[in-house]
Amino acid sequence: MRIVAIEEHFIAPDLMARISPDALVARGWPNPERQPSRMATTDALEEAGSIRLADMDRAGITMQVLSAGGPGADLLSAEEGLRFARDYNDQLRRIADEHPTRFSGFAHLPMAHPEAAADELDRAVTHLGLKGALINGTTRGLFLDAPGFEPILSRAASLGVPLYLHPSPPPAAVRSAYYADLPEEASMLLSGPGFGWHAETALHVLRLVVSGTLARHPRLKLIIGHMGEGLPAMMGRADEVFTSFAARQLDRSIARAILDQVWITTSGLFTLPPFIAALLTFGADRILFSVDYPFSSNAIGAEFLRCLPVSPADRTRIAHGNADALLSLR
């Protein structure tokens, strides 16, 4: 069975060296100089050749769509950020050219400068063949419903490519209000992969709905990971609470807007309860397989896919059919 995994991460060490440890820490990312335990993960992130391919082969994964799931251009000046994004996207293209049936990619964008980001998205899609862009959380404290990001949303919609909304550390004010006064490791985990990342990404989607942003961009396509970041369990509640507001202010219900314009992936959540909630709300046509490599295991993710309690046709859709159609793969 062809298996396409679409939230799979790669970092270029020469590019990451352009970002100071102080800038990383200020944004909430771990200081690499104080994280020796992360070296194995970092080594896997930086490798996009024989070792990664061998791990994919052992799990039976056909293709990875690579992305920069971490800090990047927004931590640099305007000129440096654009150069970082262009260099990263060019490197993705070279990786895909070396293994065209095994790797594709989502563009990295200089989000702090939306006009430049829109132009770089255009270049990445039309000249490099990348499949959309992955956006890491808020940009300098702002969600994508902020008016300044309109050029990026409009360009993605006109190009017909999706934006993958990926988690990142919360802004400093949120870290202070919600996650302070805890042991350092507990604070980091709770604000990040233990809960906070997912809640913020769900909030990001809901803001795009209730602000009217999705209504203004009806052709905009969004992807979110981690079985929908908790939204499958909450969409009914949102519809109930927002019934009157939606009737007066929006073009459709909260759930309808999400189901019309959002796809979800399995990345990093390989247990049945969240999958069943996702299947019952989004349906098999809107679920795409992802691992979240190297933060999650290719082998565990692929085995989970093979054991899902779905029909062979739905397994095929989740494994590759939905990704092939949404991202124009193959």
N, C-alpha and C positions, 0 to 999 in steps of 0.2 A: 504494500500500500504506500502510495506517495504521501509523505508527511511534510508539511510546510510549517515552520515555527517562526512567528513574526515579532516576538519581543525578545530579541537575542542581542546581547550587548558586546560592544567592541570599543576600546579606547586606544588611541595612538600615543605612546609614551612621549614622543618628541613634541606633540602638541600639548599634552598635559603639563609638560615642563614649563610652558609659557604662563601658567597660572600659579601665582604665589600661594604657599601654604596659608598665609594670613587671609587671603581672599576666600579660600576654601572654608576656613573655620568661621569667618564672618557670615558666610551664607548658610552655615550649619552642616557642611560636609566634614567628615573626619579628616584630621590632619594626617596625611600619609606618613609623615615622619614619626608619628606616635602609634601607628597601627601595624606592627610587624605581623600580627595574626592574620592580616588580610593579604599577605603576600601571595599565597596560592591562588586566591581569587583574582588578584591583580595580574598575575602571570597569565591566567586563563583569559582575562579580558583583553590583554595586549596581543594575544596570538590568534591569527585568523588564517591558519594554514594547515599543515599536516596533523597537528595534535587535535585541533578542533574538529577537523574532518573525521579523524579516527573515532572520536567520541560520538559524533553524529552517526557514523556508520554502525557502531555498536548498538545504538538505540534504534536504528532504522529510520533516522530523520533524513529526508531528502534534501531540504533547503532551509537555510536560515535567512531571514531578513534582518540585517544588522542595523544597529542604532547606537547612538551615544547616550546610554542611560546613566548620565552623571553630569558633573559640572562642565561648563564649556564657555561659549562665547559671551554669555551675559556677565561674566566676571572680568571681562576685559574692556578696554576703551572701544569706542566706535570703530576705529580703523583696525585695531588689533582683533576685535571680535569678528568683523567681517572676514579678515584674513584667516582666522582660526576656522570659521565655518567653511569657507571655500576650500581650504587645505584638507579639512576632514572629509568633505564630500568628494573631493578628487581622490582621496585615498580609498574611500568606499568603492568608487568606480573602478579603481585599479584592482581591488580585491575581487570584485564581481567579474571583471574581465579575465582574471586568472582561473576562475572556477564558475563559469556562467550558469551552470545548472545547479550549483550548490549555494551560491550567495547572491543576495540582492541587498537593497538598503533603503532606509529612511534618511532623509536629509537632516542635517543639523543646521539651525538657523541662528543668526545674531538677533535674538528676540528683542533686545533693548532698543533696537533701531528698526521699527517695523517696515518702513519703505525698503530699506536694504534687505531685510529678511524676505519680503515678498519677491524681490528681484532674484535673490539667491535661491528661493524655492523654485522659481521659474527656470533658472539655469539648471538646477539640480535635476528637475523632472525632464525638461525638454532637451537638454544637451548631455546629461549624464545618465539618464534613464532610471533615476531613483524613483521610488514608489509613493512619495508623499513626504511628510516630515514628522519627527517625534519631538514633542515639546515637553520639557521637564518642569512641570508645575507652574508656579507663579513666576513672573519676571519683575524683579524689583518691587515685590509686594502686590502686583496687579494680576488679575485674572484676565482671560481673553475677552470678556465682555467689555473691558475698558475701551473707549472709543479709539484710542491710538492704535489698536491692533486690527482695525478694519481692513487695512491693505493686505494683511496676511490671510485673513479669512476670505476676502473676496478673491484673492489670487488662487487659493486652494480650491475654492468652489469652481472657478472658471477653468482651472486645469483638470478638474474632476478627480483629484487625488485626496486621500484622507489625511487628517492630522491625528496623530496618536498622542493622547494626553497621558503623560507618564508622571508618576509621583516624583517629588523632590522634597528636600527639607523645608519645613514651614518657615515663613518670615520670622525675624528675630522677635517681634512683638508677640507673635503667637507662641513661639517657643517659651518665652518668658511667662506668659499668662497661663498656659495650659500644661507645660511640661517641666517647670522649674521645681526646685525643692525635692527632687528625687535623686537617688543614686545615679551617677553619670550614665552608666550603661543602661539602666532602666529608662531614664529620660530619653536617651537616643533611640532605644527600641520602640518605646511607646509613641514617640513623635514620628517615627519612621515606619519600618515594615511591620511593627507589631500592631499598629492601628492608624496612626495619624496620617500617613501617606494616603491610605485608602479613603479615609473620610474626606480629606481635602480634594482628592480627585473627583469623588462623587459630588462634593459641593461645587467644584468647577463646572461639571456638567449641568447641575441644577441652576447655577447662575446664568449659564448660557441660555437656558430655557426661559427662566422667569424674567430675565432682562429683555427678552424679545430678540436676542441675537440670532438664535437659530431660525426664528421666523423671518428675519431680514436676509438670511442666507439659507434658503430652503434646499439648495444643492450642496451645502457643506456636509462633508462626511467626517465623523469622528470615530476613533477607536479608543477604548479603554481596556485595561487589563484586569487581572486578578478576579475573574468571574464577575466583572461588572462593578467592582469596588463597593459592594454592598447595596447598589441600587436595585437589584432584583427583589430584595426583601423590603424595599422602602417605597417602590413606585406607587403601590396601591395607597399607602398612607399619604404620599404627596398629592395624589389625585384627590383624596378626600379633603385634605386640609386646604388645597388651593382651588377647590371647585368654583367658588364665587370669583376669585381673582382671575382665574384662567378664562372664565366666561366673559369677563369685562375687559381684560387686558391682553389676552393671548389669542392666537389663531387656532389653538387646539389644546387638549389636556396635557398635563406634564408628561404622563406616561406615553401618550401618542407622539409627542415631539421626540422623546428619547428613542422610542422604537422606530420612528421614521428615519432618524439621522445618526444613530449610534450603533456600532458593532462592539462586541466584547470578546475578550480572549481568556484562555484558561491559565495564563501565566502565573506560575508559582502556587496555585491552589489545586491540589490534587486529592481532594476528598469529595465524596458524593453530595453532601448537603448543599454546598454552594452551587455545585453543578446542576442539581435538580431544580433549585430556585431559578438559576439562569435559564435552563431549558424551558421551564413552565412560563417564564415571562418573555424572554427574547425569542425563543424558538431556535431550532437547529440551524436555520438559515442565517442567523446573526451571531453565531459563536464560531470563533476561529481558534485553532490550536496555537499555543505558545508555551514555552518552557520558562523563560526568564533566565536563560543561561548567561553566565556561569553561576548565578546566585541560586538557581535551582538545578536539579539533575535532569539531564536528557533522558536517562534510562527510566527514572521514576515517572517523568511526564509522559513518555511514549507508552509505558505500560498502562498508565491510567487511561490514556486514550483508547488503547486496545480493549480495555475491560469495561468501558462505559456501557450502561444498560440502554443502548439505542439501537435502532435498525442499522443494517449495513449501509443503506443509503445516507442516513444521517451521520454515521461515523465518517463516511467519505466526505460529506460536506464540511464537517468540522476539521478533518485531517488536512484537507487541501482545497476542496471545491470552493468554499467561500473565499478563501484567501486568493485563489487563482482569479476569481471573478472580480473581487474588490480591488486588487492590486495589479490586475492585468499581467499576471505571471504566465509563463510558458509561451 
